[in-house]
């Protein structure tokens, strides 16, 4: 399973790596507290209807609170035929602490 540290993702986004899909699998209330710009929110609880709209070949970075749920969901996506999924190590919490302290933690 591939993974990216928050600073690695920041560098890719800053370099204009616009083809990345940022998939946030947290619950809507968590997403509302704070999320990465451009992220798509598809909660893990019932993802199947929304996953049909995603490109299975697109490079997809999966994000959750601490990186645990997203690691699990990355494996789920791989089993569904997604070919390039990446877990954000440490999740949005690590992003907030290492990259963007203005993004609220909870």
Residue pairs with C-beta under 8 A, 6 or more apart in sequence:
1 71
1 74
1 75
1 78
1 85
1 87
2 84
2 85
2 86
2 87
3 67
3 71
3 86
3 87
3 88
3 89
4 12
4 61
4 86
4 87
4 88
4 89
5 89
5 90
5 94
5 98
6 88
6 89
6 90
6 94
6 95
6 98
6 99
7 98
7 99
9 61
9 88
9 95
9 99
10 95
10 99
12 20
13 20
19 58
19 59
20 58
20 59
20 60
20 61
21 40
21 54
21 55
21 58
21 59
21 60
21 61
22 36
22 38
22 39
22 40
22 60
22 61
22 63
23 39
23 40
23 42
23 54
23 60
23 61
23 62
23 63
24 31
24 35
24 36
24 39
24 40
24 41
24 42
24 63
24 64
24 92
25 42
25 43
25 44
25 47
25 62
25 63
25 64
25 69
25 70
25 73
26 41
26 43
26 44
26 63
26 64
26 65
26 69
26 92
27 43
27 45
28 41
28 43
30 65
30 106
31 39
31 41
33 104
33 106
34 92
34 96
34 103
34 104
35 41
35 63
35 92
36 63
36 92
36 95
39 63
40 54
42 50
42 51
44 64
44 69
44 72
44 73
47 73
51 77
51 80
54 60
54 82
56 80
56 81
56 82
56 83
57 82
57 83
57 84
58 84
59 84
59 86
60 77
60 82
60 84
60 85
60 86
61 85
61 86
61 87
61 88
62 70
62 71
62 73
62 74
62 77
62 85
62 86
62 87
62 88
63 70
63 88
63 91
63 92
63 95
64 70
64 73
64 88
64 91
64 92
65 91
65 92
65 93
65 106
66 90
66 91
66 93
66 94
67 87
67 88
67 89
67 90
67 91
67 94
68 91
69 91
70 87
70 88
70 91
71 87
74 85
74 86
74 87
77 85
78 85
88 94
88 95
90 97
90 98
92 103
93 105
95 103
96 103
96 104
96 105
97 105
